[in-house]
C-alpha cells in the first residue's frame, strides 16, 4: 500500500516530469547564479550606503524611497536571473 505522499509524488511527476540537466546546463546555471548574486550584492551595498546617509540627514522620505528602490531592484534582478536560467534549461545547455 502506498502512502498519500507517494501517490501525490506520482501524480506530480506525471503532470510535470522532472527535467534532467546536463553538466553544461548545471555549469551555466551556476554561472548565472554567481553573476546575479554579485549584481544584487553590489546594488544592496550601494543603496544601503545611501540609506545610511539619508538616516544621518534625517531625510525620512529619501529613506523610504531608497528602501523601495532596493526592493524593486532586487526583484528585477532576481526576475532576470530566473529568465536566463529558464532559457538555459529550455535550450538544452545553449546560452
N, C-alpha and C positions, 0 to 999 in steps of 0.2 A: 504494500500500500504506500502510495506516495504522499508526502506532506503537502500542505497547501502552498508552501514556499516553492517546492519543486514543480508543482503544477503551474504556478504563476510564472516561474522562470521559463518553462517550456513554452507557454503561450507568448511570452515576451520575445523569445528567440525566433518564434515563427513569424511574428508581426514585424520585427526589426532585427534581422540576423546580425550577429557580431561581425564587424569588419576586421579582417586581419591586415595589419600594416606591414609593409616591407621594411627592411632595415633602413633604406634610403628615406622612406617616409618618416620613420621614427627620428632619424637624424635631422631632417628638415623641420619637423615639428619642434624638436628640442632647440634648434637654432632660432626659430621664430619665438618660442617662449623666452629664450635668453635675451633676444633683441628687444622685445617689448617689455620685459621686466626692467631692463636698463632704461628704456624710454620713460616708463612710468615713474621709476625712481628719480630720474632727472627732473621731471616736471614736479614731483612731490617736493623734492629738495628746494627747488626754486620758489614754488608757491608757498611753502611753509616758511621760508625766509621772508617773503613778502608779508605773510600773515603776522609774523613776529614784529616786523617794522610797523605794521598797522596797529598792533596791540600796544606797542610802545608809544605810538602817537595818539592812542585812544580814539582811533577812527573806526567806529563800530560798523559803519556802512561798508567800508572797504574790507573789513574782516569778513563780513557775510558774503560779499561779492567774491572775494578770493576763495572762500571755502566752497561756494557753489561752483566756481571755475575749476577748482581742484577735483571735485566730484565729477563734473562734466567731462573733463579731460581724461580722467581715469576710466570712465565708462566708454568714451570714444576710443581710446587706445585698446582697451580690452575687446571692444567690438571688432576693431580692425584685426587684432590678433586672431580672434576666432574665425573671421572670414578667411584669412590667409591659411589657417590650419585646415579649414574645411576644403579649400581649393587643393591643398596638398593631398588630403585624404581622397578627394574625388578624382584627381589627376593621376593617381597611381604612382606617386613619387616624383612627378614632374613639378618643378616650382618656377 
